Structure formats: C-alpha cells, structure tokens
Amino acid sequence: MGNAYARMLEDAEVAGLFEPVPVLQAMLDLERALVLEQAALGMVASAHAATVSDCCSLEGLQADDLVVRAAEAGSLAIPLVQALRAKVRSRDEQALAAVHVGATSQDLIDSALSVQGLKAMACIDVRLERILRAILRLQQAHGAEPLLARTLMQPAAVTVLEHRLINWAMPLHRCRERLAQCAQEALTLQLSGPVGTAAAWGAKAGALREGVARRMALPLQPFSWQVQRDRLARLAAELGITAGALGKVAIDVALMSQAEVDELQESSAPGRGGSSAMPHKRNPVGAMVALSALQRAPQRVAAVIGSMAQSQERALGPWQAEGAELVELWLIVAGAASAMAQALEGAVVNPQAVRAHVSAFEQAHGAFQKDDGLRAERGRWWAQLAQELTPPTRSEE
C-alpha cells in the first residue's frame, strides 16, 4: 500500500501508473513489440514470435513476487524475463529461441519508464490546464477588482487582482510548454542491447529500432542513451521548477485565505479543510499539498542530477537510484498540480474584503493611482491564453 504519509500528498491516478502490474506489463509490451518486429524482419520464425507474443502478459504471474525477486536479482527485468521464458517453454520449447533476442534488461526498464512516464506527464499536463482554466475564470470574473499589493509581506500600493493572477498563470503556462518538450526528448525508446551497440541485430538494427518504436508509440533517439542521462535530468529539473511555480500560487492562496484577510478561499466541499479540534476552521489544504511538494521536490531533482555520472556502459547504483527518484518526483508534482486544480476550480473571491483592505490603506496613506501601466500587455496575454484553452470546434478537429 506504500507510505501512508506520502500517499495523502499524491495523485492516485499517477501513483497507480507505477504500481508493479502496469510497470511490468509495459516491459512485456516491449518484449511483444520486439519479437513481432523481429518476425516481420525475418529475424525469428513467425510461429515462434506468435507464441512469445501470446505469453507477454502477466496472466499466471505474481507481479509483487517478481518485484521481491528483483531485489535479489538487482533488476526488475531479470525475474520477469525468467518468468516469460518459463511461460514460453510450457507452450513450445522451440519458441524459446525467439525470447528477448539481442535485448537487455536496461532496454526493458528504461522503455517502461518512458511508457509510464509519458502517461504521468499527460496527467500532469491535464492538471496544469485545469489550473490555468481556473485562474482564467477568476481573471474574467474579478480581474479588474482593485487589490492591495503587498511587498515584503507588508501593504505597498493599490493594483488590480489580475496583476496577481497573471503572476500565477504565466509561469505555469511556461512550465507546461517546457514539460511537454522535455518529455518528448527524454521519454523515448531504449533498445540497443547489452552494451548499447545493438550488435546482435547487425544491419537490421536500425529498422528494428524504428519498427519497435512505432509499435510502442514511443519517440526514438539516435543511438543508445543507456549512460546518456542529461535529458532525464533536464526533465527532472523542469518538474522541480513546476513544483516551484505551483508553490508560488499556493503561498498566495494561503495568505489570501487567512481569516483576517479573507480575499480568496479555496474550493469548498464537505470534509475539505476541516479541523479535528476546531470546527470553525477552513484550512487551505490544496495550498498545503503544493507547499509540501516544494519542500520535497528539490531533493529529488538533485538526486536525479547526482545520478548522471553513470559508469562506463551501464551504471552500478546511479541508474537504479535515478528511476526511483524520478518516479517520486512525478508523484510529488502530480499531487501538487491535482491539489491546486481542486483548490482553484471552485475558488471564491470576496470582493468586499478586497475593497475594504484597499479603502483602509487609502484612508491611511492617501489615494493611489491604480496600476494600469501594463494593462494592455496583460490583456493581450489573457486573450492569448483564453484562445489556447478554447476547445477546438468540430471543423477544426
């Protein structure tokens, strides 16, 4: 069931992607794609490939047991390939000649990380889009509302609410773009054999890699990336930056929701943000999750970067640490994005409180010119965001 303290901060859908069953099945999907493409290229017998393909499922296997055995083997893939060979042997011993031909455990492990990682990135993207839509809704409903700006945690000048909202939205928009780019570059097919040369496949290696990539719907990098981990490190860094951007939104929401401020409250729902001892409280739990993510994410990013020094043609230690830390980073960031999406989709602005703070400030310090200098620039950016977030019409699909 995992770590209870961490699970309450995670996104359940993304956490499910990295349970033993889907991860091991992704590895078997690569074995299936490999043997079918080898058969198509005349590298193995078609009848043997059909037998192997039929065996590439977890039916009859205990995923949790395979993970336990992986601790002794030093690889998730080794006990899985052993189990696959046993299944194939029980069907047709001659078909063993077509199992895992020329491949290596790193092919399975890295490719499964890419398959499940792309799904995790898609989930995070959906959550970030929900947040941007929620911020846009607040801007359209209340963006022109005068707001007391605060610097160094103290009242500073009068601006408008959309000025704060755009400081939330623009970094998240950039994060969304960069995450998509980094995912496409980093989460690709790994298929190059024991030392990354694809030697076992000879002149057909290029065609085989391209065919398997198509079957797996994975991007394909030139050459092997067995010990080239810079792209994964950049992805980790962008995930960490996204945690920071979410944390910025979270800290502002938390400050604005304090009872003595009461400018904005997170979405409400039965049981959300309650207290075991003080029933009058309404805690900003979405902000809490996002701020906790920002406490945890930088260490995960550092661990992935620290894993880049991978010895010779396959690493002992850093590679294994990298996968574990990267998955934790996905869980952390997805949890933060999910929490803030929930927090903002039903968030409520209190115009009376906002105006009261502005009025009190102006009574004490005199009337201030409302910050309109960048209104046109803000307006253009909001219009562009609204256009991006508008679903395509049927004629455009």
N, C-alpha and C positions, 0 to 999 in steps of 0.2 A: 504493500500500500504506500510505501515511501515515507518521507519525512513529513509528519503532520504539521510542523511549524512552517515548512516551506510550502506545503500544498495549499494552505489558505491564501497564499500570495500568488498562486499560479493561475493560468488559464487552463481549464480542464481539457479543452479540445486539443490544445498544443501539447500538453503533458501526455495525452493519450497517443500522440504520434510516436513517442519514444519508449513506449512500453515494449517488452520483449517480442510480442507477436508481430506488430507491424514492422519493427526493425528487422527481425529475422526473415519475415516474408519478403521484404524489399531485397534482401540478399538472394533469396531463392528466385525472385523475379529476374535478377541479373543472370543467375545460372540458366534460367529458362531462355532468356534472350540470347545468351552466349551460344548455347547448344543449337538453338534453332537457326541462328545466323551461320554457325559453322556448317550446319547441314545444307543451308542454301548455297554456301560457297563450295560445297563438295569436300569439306574437311573432315566430316564424320558421316557415318551412314544415317540416312533419313529415318530408318526404323529405330535405330538406337536413340536418335535425337527425340523421337516421339515418346519413347519410354522415359527418358530422362525428364522431358518436359512435363509429363504426367505426374512425375514424382516431386516436382518443385512446388510443393505446398507443405504446410505444417500439419496436415492431417496425419494423425498417428504419432506425432511428435509432441513432446512436452517442452514448450518454449522456456519456461522457468528453469527446468532442469538443464537445458542447453546453456543458459546463462551461468548457472552454477558451475558447470563443467568448463566454461570459458575461463573462469578464474584460474584453473589449473593449467589449461592449455596456453594461456596468455593471449587468447584471441577469440572473439565471438564467432569467427568464421570457421575455425578448425573443427569444433564439435558438430557444427551444422553440416559441413561438407562430409564428415564421417557419417552422420545420420542420413544424408542424401545418398551416399554410396550404399549404405545398408538397405535403403528402400529400393534402389535400383537393382541391387543384387537379388532381392527377393522376387523381383519381377522377371529379370532377364540378366543373367550374369555377363553375357556378351556385351550388354549395353554399358557396362562399367567403363569401357574404352572411350565413351563419349562424355564422361562426367568431368567437369572442371578442367578441361583440356587447355593447358597453357596459362591458366589463370592463377591467381594467388589470393591469399586471404585479404590483402590490402585492397585488391580490386573490389571485393565484396563489401568490406567495411566502409571504405570511402564512398563508394557509389550509393550505398544505403544511407549514409549520412547526407549525401546530396539529395536523394529522393525525398527523404523525410524532412530535410532542412528546407527544401523548396516549398513543401506544404506548410511548414511553420511560418515561413516568410509570407506566404499568401494570407495566412490567418492574421499575422501582424499587420499586413497592408490593409486588410478589411477593417481592423480595429482603428487604425490611424485615419482611414477615410471616414469612419463614423465620428471620430473626434472632430475632424475638420468640418464635417456637416453640422455638428452640434455647435461649434464655435461660430460658423457662418449664420446659423439660426439666431444665436444671441446677438450677433452684429446687426442682422437685419431688423430684429425686434427692438434693440436697445442701444445700438451703436452710437447714436447721436446724443445719448444721455450725458450731461456734464458729470465728470468724475474727479474726485480729489486724487491727484497723483501723489505718490509718496516716494521719497528718495532717502536712503539710509534709514528706512523704517519710520520716517517722520513726514508729516504733511509738507508738501512742496509747492504745488501750483495746481491750477484747475485745467484739466484736459477733458477728453471725452472717452467713454467706455471702449469704443472701438480701437483706441490707441493701445490699450492694454490687451485687447483681444488679438490684435494683429501681431503683437509680440509673442502670443501663444502660437498662432497659426503658421506664421512664416517659417520658423524653424522646423515644425513638424512636417510641413509641406516639403521642405528641402530634404529632411530625413527620409521621407517616403520615396523621393526620387533616387537618392543615393543608395538606399537599401535595395531597391529594385535592380540598380546597375551592379552593385557588388554581388548580389545573389546570382545574377546571370553569369558573372565572371568566375565566381568561386565554387558554386554548387554544380559541378559538372561530372561527366562520366569519368571514372577511374578504371582503366582497362589496359594494362601494359605488362602484366606478368611479374614473375618473382623479383627481378631487379630493375624493372621499368623499361626494358628494351623490346618487349613483345617478340622476343627471339623465337619462341615456339611456333609462331604463326607465319614466320617468314614473309614472303612477298604479299601475302594476303592480309597482313596485319592492319594496313590502312583501311581496306574495305570492310574488314571485320569490325573494327572500332566504329566506323561510320554506321554500319548496319545495326550494331547493338545500341548505339546512341539513339538511333531512330526508334527502335523498339522500346527503349526505356523512356523516350521523350525527355532526354537529358541533353544539355549542351555538351559540346566536345572541345576540349582544349587541345592545342598542338602538343605533342609529346606527352610524357608522363608528369604528373605533379606529386609523385609519391613523397618527395622531400622538398618540394617547392610549395611552401605553405603561406606565402605572402598574401595570396588572395583571400584565404580564410581569415588571416589576421586583419586584413582591411575590413572584411565583413564584420568581424568581432568589434572592431573599433567603431564602425558605424552603428552597430547595435548599442554600444555603450553611449554614444552621442545621442541616440534616440532616447535612451533612459534619462539622460540629462535634460533633453527637451521636454519630456513628459514631466520630469521633476519640476521644471520651471512653472508649468501650468499648475501642477499640484500645490506648490507652495503658495501661489497667488490665490488659488481657490480656498486653501485652508485659512489664509489670513482674512480673505473677504468674508468667510463664513463664520468668523468669530461672533459671538452673540452681541458684543459691544460694537461691532462693525456692521454685520448683517447686510452686506451689499449683494451677496450672492450665496445661494445654498445649492448643494448637490441635489441630484435626483432623490426623491423620497420614495420609499416602499416599506411595507410592513416588515419590521425587524431590522431595517437598514440603519446602521449607525447608532444603535441603542447602547445603553449602559446597564451593567448588571446591578449597580447600586444607585444610580441617579437617573430615574426615568425621564427627567426633563431634558436630558442631553440629546443632541443630534450631532453625532461625530462625523466628520468628513472622511469616510472610510475609503473612498476612491483615491483621494489625495494621499491617505496613509499608505496604501499599497504602492502607489507610484513613488513616493518618497522612500519607502523601504527598498524599492528596486534600485534607486540611485545609490543607496548605501552598499548594495551588493554587486552591482554590475561592474564597476571599475576593476575590482579584483579579478573577476572572470576575464575581462579584456586583457588585463596584464598577464594572466596565466596563459591565454592563447598566444599572445605575442612572445611570452617566455618559452613557448613550445616550438618556436620556429627553427631553433638550432637542432635540426634532425640529422643524426649522424649518417654519413655515407649514403647508402642506397635505401635504408629503412631504419627508422629511429627506434631506439630502445628507451621507452619512458615518455619522452615528449609527445610522440604521436598518440599514445594511449591517453595521456592527460588532456591533450587538445580536444579530442572528441567529447570527453566527459564535461569539460568546462564550456565548450561551445553549446552543448545541449542545455546546460544550466542557464547560459546566457539567453538562449531562446525562451526558456520558460520564464525567466525573470522579466524580460522585456514584454513578452506577450501578456503576462499577468498585469503589468503596469498599464499597457495600452487598453486591455479589456476593462480594467477598473476605471480608468479615466473616461472611456467611452460611456460606460454605465453612469458615471457621475455627472457627465455633461449633457447627455441626451435629454434628461428631464430637469436640468438645472434651471433655477428660478432667480431672476434679478429682482431686487427690492428697490424700485425707483425712489420711494420715499426716503429710505435710509441713505441712498446715494446723494440725493438732493440735500438732505439735512446736513451731511458732512461738508458739502460744498458751501452751503449757506453759513454754517458755523465758522468755516475757515475765512470766508469773505468778510463776515462781521468782525472777525479779529484782525484781519490783515488788509482789508480793503478789497474791492472788486478786482478780479484778474481777467486779463484778456484770455478767452478760451483758446486753446491751442489748435489753430486752424491752418497753420503753415503748410502742413503736409497732407491736408485733407484730400486734395486731388490725387496725389500719389497713392494714398490709402484706397481711395475709391476705385482707381484702376486695378489695383491688386485684388480687392474683394470681387470685382466684376469678373476678373480672370478666374479666380477660384470658383465662383459660382458657375461659370461656364464649364470648367473642368469637371465639377461634381454633378452636373446635369446628366441624367441617364440619356443615352442615345435614343433617338426615335427609331421606329421600326425600319424606316427607309435608310437610316444610317448604319444599322446593324449588319 
